Amino acid sequence: MATAPDDLPQCCGNYELLEIIGKGGMAEVFRARARGAHGVRKDVAVKRQLPTAGFQEEYAKMVLDEARISTTLEHPNIVSVHEFCKVDGRYLLVMELVNGRSLAQVNQRIWSHGLAGLDLADVLFVGSEAAGALAYAHAKCDSTGQPLKVVHRDMSPQNILLSWDGVVKVADFGVAMATHRLHHTGLGFIKGKLAYMSPEQARGQEALGGQSDLFSLGIVLWETLARRRLFHDEKDDLKTVGNVHDMRVPPLSEIDPRIPRSVEAILARALARPLTERYQDAQALQEAFLARLSHV
């Protein structure tokens, strides 16, 4: 839910900050208005470093990583990054503003009010668009033709945005891993949301490939159809990680008999623990969603 503190709107360089739309431990995200020449105005999203954020140099490296990776990704289903700058000693990342809601917000409203949930066709569409964004990012090369080997590493409902115009956007490649990034995650330091990690990511000591993102996307879509969490334990993060490693994934048809077995099979393959049994790439997963969507 957006908030509007007493000190807003306020100016920040060439941007007028209008309202807070998100906040984390290191940064806050604003709906903002870019001020151009001759009175031109454009609404954008601005991620601004919090003044209390510790390890300033470490944070700068992380934001620079996000800017360097994200600005290379130009795809209709990926939130675009316009600018990276520093204003009054605080780093800003200026991004495309998606007018709509995150899938997390949509699911929370559905679950908290006991609503029926998204239509099967809508879930398949969201899955196919998100998988298409991942397929593009995973295959992205640099200017010399060398694969960047981008892995999102934080595919969660918070990072799948649904616009009022019906467009699906994947956000926040800021924890992405690429061979050309400046900042490297230390051994054993795990980024991403625990309940949406793949088993290999939760172990924290393996190089991740694109199949990790497919597992995470599978969790997101399983929860959206089941209208409940899969691995998350509200009281114990270690239990959540243990669930990712060991917990059986209940067949969706046992939870809701209206869900076709063919859809259940797609997500079961996306959620396969052995990499050899999982979809080998995001394009294959996208094609599976599209083939089933054509029969809805």
Beta strands, then each sheet from edge to edge (+ up, - down):
strand 1: 10-12
strand 2: 15-23
strand 3: 27-35
strand 4: 41-49
strand 5: 81-87
strand 6: 90-95
strand 7: 100-102
strand 8: 160-163
strand 9: 168-170
sheet 1: 1+ 2- 3+ 4- 6+ 5-
sheet 2: 7+ 8- 9+
end
